[in-house]
Amino acid sequence: MADAIVSRIAAELGVRDAQVAAAVALLDGGSTVPFVARYRKEATGALDDAQLRRLEERLGSLRDLEDRRAAVLKSLREQGRLAPELEAAILGAETRARIEDIYLPFRPKRRTRAEIAREAGLGPLADQLLARPDAAPEGIAAGFAGTGKGVADAAAALDGARAILMERFGEDADLVGTLREAVWTRGRVVAKVKKGQAEAGAKFADYFDFAEAPAKLPSHRVLALFRGEREEVLDLDLRAEPDPEGHKGPSAPELAVMRRFGLSQRGRPGDAFMAETVRGAWRSKILPRLDTDLRSRLREAAEAEAARVFAANLRDLLLAAPAGPRATMGLDPGFRSGTKVAVVDGTGKVLATATVHPHEPQRRWDEALAVLGALATRHRVALVAIGNGTASRETDKLAAELVRRHPDLGLTKVVVSEAGASVYSASAYASEELPTLDVTLRGAVSIARRLQDPLAELVKIDPKSIGVGQYQHDIDEGRLSRSLDGVVEDCVNAVGVDVNMASAPLLARVAGVGPALAQNIVAHRDANGPFPSRKALRKVARMGPKAFEQCAGFLRIAGGDDPLDASGVHPEAYPVVRRMLDAARLDARGLIGNAAVLRGLQPRSFADATFGLPTVTDILRELEKPGRDPRPAFRAATFQEGVETIGDLLPGMVLEGVVTNVAAFGAFVDIGVHQDGLVHVSAMSRSFVKDPREVAKPGDVVRVKVLEVDKARKRIALSLRLDDEPGAARPQRAGGPSPDPRRPAAPPPRADPPRGGEAPATGGALAEALRRAATRKN
């Protein structure tokens, strides 16, 4: 079946079988997706990391399908019931549901009423009733009564026969498959509010009287419906294809069962009995199974889409623009407990900490400015990072005055997301990294570092705690973790890592490294000093040939023995570069960055059996801009003065903000009022928008118009179309932001309750890209 899996994946990806086969062989051999995508283009036909991730996921699911197929065939073989046609049907099944449909009649199960009836000799009666609708059922059944097998009379015989027929109808694989697809496309998922739950479950009001075809339900609505049911606010019901108004007699699914078995309603003596049997089979055998199957199918599709949205948003956050290695002051705002302050140098090393009390109830404003001014002057601070939690806008005012009082420093202030900061502050790694600092001060350090380099800081946090998904707490944790871990790995390797500066969590995300080897790299660096070359990495404990092959190209060494070690050129390809040096008659330092010479070299002249044209082209591009950072240039958003709470908003205002999260129904934008506004997908563009991420991504700085403000429900309707008229906001369809798809149904316990690590109910801005969508501080 290996060839069949390869062909199926190739068809789904729209590539050749040979590309998929090569990628599968590399992945099975221990290669990582980033390594294969970057350094094995010849083998895979240049499949990129996104294609390889989909390939890897499908490979796992299809192999699971084959394992199940093999288990079913083995069971049937052991039962002695594997007829050739049955085996052919199982081998031809393309989905697990189809395999289970075929296997159902043969699955070992508890002793059923139908089995008891067959043991009593009523199988022939069931056959006769099915074949002779023109005869009275009671008359046929009379001959099976009183046989000494527990069948007392004709009524008991008919009951037994009906159980056999209902099971037969309910286990017909082709019939069930047809009905499943019919219900999927033409049925309805119906939601009603439970009695007495309307007020308590108001956040699910969009679903109090709701019906939609399963095939048309977007992922966020599916997850909202399931959450409403789980919280005992909603009753969910699966209904089959609706019958025409005024219809009498068997329903559409019942008619499908009857057609399958050659039954009809013509007033014959046996028709009523068979109609009732079909009705029972549909209601008690088939529909409950379809309900389970379609719920599973809905959840599977919804979780896959939600994981995709989360992963895409996370990728944007991790690849957000870094402010760079400049001295930075981090401010973790607070009222009663004060604002925590941390100053870090360009490498993230903590230089100083403090706590100031500029806000209520102490209101020591001037004293706070004096402390901040002294720290900024002493350490030549260039950036001020302000956490977006409670007292964020008040602290932003404080920072603005600090900037005005010290024009000589050229300070730039930026509001930064705190998403997941509490998770980091209370983590074992934070305790190890900042052992002398209080948990609250660690948060200020993290805020400062996030502005300098979002990627390097966010890798220290469980991706799920960054909270840029929709209904992320309703998704299977294993699925979500695999998806997010893959995104983090791809982002880290796309940027590259300075092996002499990187933290253990960052190194652990490098292809082929992992947590244990990352700790060994840091320990070796601490004991022996900076690595002088990539070759020196081989001396690290447990750095075997395979691990070195996978990670070497992504680990950079600035100012080392070999200038190529600072580039993305893999050491295995250094001989190609040596040939280029000979051709150009230059040394490495003379060639690297020399665009004029490099563009004059012909890639085909250096390709060989090992390193083909794609790799040679990549090498030339890398040498022209060695170690280039794929992330965008840093840019900060500016919130409008005087607009600090939802009460300050007026329809028609045009404001600057930062996209914090993108869901299937639109984008959330932080405009600096402690509550993100929603740009519904219908207000994102004049043309049709299939995927909101085509228009906006987390971290984008955008200008929006306020269309509507609902202070009571804390909802802000925004538009990216600045010529829209206020009041023209599109009504929210069921499944929009109510309930907030980013908010967990039941927030998990946190070590630091005042800080949020989930989806946001309020906003903040991470200059240019570091954005959250995580629950606000209380």
FENZI-V965095 format. One record per run of one state. SS is the DSSP state (H for helix, E for strand, L for the rest). FROM is the first residue (numbers start at 1). TO is the last residue. If there is no record, write none. Layout:
{{SS;FROM;TO} {SS;FROM;TO}}
This chain:
{{L;1;1} {H;2;13} {L;14;16} {H;17;28} {L;29;32} {H;33;39} {L;40;40} {H;41;44} {L;45;48} {H;49;79} {L;80;83} {H;84;92} {L;93;95} {H;96;106} {L;107;112} {H;113;119} {L;120;122} {H;123;131} {L;132;136} {H;137;142} {L;143;153} {H;154;170} {L;171;172} {H;173;186} {L;187;187} {E;188;193} {L;194;201} {H;202;207} {L;208;208} {E;209;212} {L;213;213} {H;214;216} {L;217;218} {H;219;230} {L;231;233} {E;234;239} {L;240;251} {H;252;260} {L;261;270} {H;271;318} {L;319;327} {E;328;332} {L;333;338} {E;339;344} {L;345;349} {E;350;356} {L;357;364} {H;365;378} {L;379;382} {E;383;387} {L;388;391} {H;392;405} {L;406;406} {H;407;409} {L;410;411} {E;412;416} {L;417;420} {H;421;425} {L;426;427} {H;428;433} {L;434;438} {H;439;452} {L;453;453} {H;454;458} {L;459;462} {H;463;466} {L;467;471} {H;472;474} {L;475;476} {H;477;495} {L;496;496} {E;497;498} {L;499;503} {H;504;508} {L;509;513} {H;514;528} {L;529;534} {H;535;539} {L;540;544} {H;545;554} {E;555;556} {L;557;562} {H;563;566} {L;567;570} {H;571;584} {L;585;587} {H;588;591} {L;592;594} {H;595;600} {L;601;602} {H;603;605} {L;606;612} {H;613;624} {L;625;645} {H;646;648} {L;649;653} {E;654;663} {L;664;665} {E;666;670} {L;671;676} {E;677;680} {H;681;683} {L;684;691} {H;692;694} {L;695;700} {E;701;710} {L;711;714} {E;715;719} {L;720;758} {E;759;759} {L;760;766} {H;767;769} {L;770;773} {E;774;774} {L;775;778}}
